[in-house]
Amino acid sequence: MRTFLREILGILILAVVVTILLQTTFQGYVVVYRCMEPNFQEGERLLVNKAVYHFHEPERGDVIILHPPFNPKLTYIKRVIAAPGDTVEVKSGAVYINGSKLDEPYIKEPPNYTFPQKKIPEDEYFVLGDNRNNAYDSHRWGTVPRQNIIGKVWLVIWPPARWGLVPR
């Protein structure tokens, strides 16, 4: 009987450890708006890797989940466009990073707005939605502090026809 109880206790401890590990490293996210079309559709379910940025900083092109600086209770999905120390500018239907036009095959359409040249402060990121003209993002509310970034979108888990890793 003691062996049986010891095995049950061991299984329960292992289950608790695995649950805590999963909850601290991964999180689900449901795409709510159309700001990331054509790459992410409203209603898609994503798996977010919350641990990856403990090992390296977010990189240009990463699709991330974040709390916008104007309301930390909200959760948004955006693409990292510029990192600390970069200069960013939006003009003539294109994004320029450090003076060079950014190649963006992933966007729905070119931006129809301008954003004056700005140097990204230390520990902050400039993020945009892939649906540039229908996204509420850094071109409207500014940069995102590093501590507001929850994690990197890693996997599409719903609907089944879209299962797969998220490319950069």
N, C-alpha and C positions, 0 to 999 in steps of 0.2 A: 504493500500500500504506500509506503514511504517513497519508493522509487517512482511510482505513478504520480504522486503529488509533486515530487521534485521535477519530473518531466513537464507536468502541466505548468508549474511555476516558471520553469525555464522558457517554455513556449510563450507564456504571457509577457515575460520581461523582453524577450526578443521582439514580440509584436509591438510593444510600446516603443522600444528603441527604433524600430523600422518606421513606425508611424511618425514619431518626432523627427527623424532624419528626413523623411519625405516632405513633411510640412515645412521644414526650414530650408529645403533646397528647391522645391518645385511648387508652382501655384497655377491654378487654372485661371483662364481669362476668357470672357466672351466678348467678341467684337460687337460694339453697340452702334456705332455710326459708320458712315461710308467714307470716312476720311482717309482710309488706306486702300481704297480701290485703285487699281484693279487686282492687287495682290491679296487682299484680305476682304472678305465679304461680311456684311452685317449678319450676325447670328453664328458665325464660325466660333468654334471653341479651340483655344490654344493652350499649350503647356509652356509655362515660363520657367526658365532656369534662373533661380534667385541666387545661386552660389557662384556662378561664373565670374562675376565682377569682384569677387574676393581675391581672384587670382590675376586678373588684368583689368584695365580700364575699358570702358565702352569705346568702340571703334567706329569710324565713319562707315555708314552702311548698315550697322546693326539695327534691327527692329527691336524696340524696347517697350516695356510697360513702365509708366511713371506716374507720379503725382504731380500735376501742374503746380507751379509756384503760387498761383492765385487762390488755390483751394486744395489743400493736401488730403481732403476726404474723397476727391474724385480720382479716377484712374483712367489714364489715356494710353493709347498705343500710337507710337510715332517712330520715325526713322532718324537716327543720328546723322546729321549733316556736317556739323563742325564740332571740333573738340577744343579744349582749352588752348589758348594761344593762336588759334586759327583766326583769319579774317573771313567774314562771309558777306556776300552782297547778292541781291537778286535784282536783275535788270534785263530788259530786252528778252523776256521769256526764258531766262536761264539763271542758274545759281552759280556763283563764282566763289571758289575757296582759294584763299591766298593768291588771288588774281587770275586763277585758271578756271575755265569753264568746267563744271562738273558733268560727267557723262552719266545720265540718269535714264537708262532704258526701262526702269521699273515704274515711272510715273504715268498717271492717266493722261495728263496733258500739261504743257508748259505753264508756268505761273503767269497770270495776267496782272500781276502786281509788282511793285518795286519794294526793296528793302535796302536802306542805305548801308554802306560799308560799315561793319562793326567788328571789333576785335573781341573774341570770346574770352571772358575773364577766367582766371584760374578756378578749377573745380566746378565749371559750368559747361553746359552743352547746348548747342543749337539744334533743334529737332523740327522736322516738318512731316506732314502727312503726305502719302504718295498721291492722293487726290488733291493736288496743290491748291486748286481754286475753291475747294469745299472742305477745307481743314482749318480747325482752330488750333494754331500751333505757335512756334517761336516767332514767326513773322508778325504775330499780333501781340503776344504777351511776353516776349523776351526769352531769355535763356533759362535752362533748367539746372538747378543746383544738383551736384553729384548725389547728394543724400536723398534726393527725390526719385532716383532711378531704382525701381524694384528689381528688374531683371531683364534678361534677353529672351525674346520669343524664340522658342526652340522647335516646337512641333505643332502642326495642325492635327487635332484629334477628332474634330467633327466638322462637317459631315464625312462619312467614310470615303467618299469619292475624292476628297482633298487630303487624306492622310499623308503625312510626310514631314520631313525636316524643312525648316524655313531657310531658304538660301539668303545670302547677304546681298 
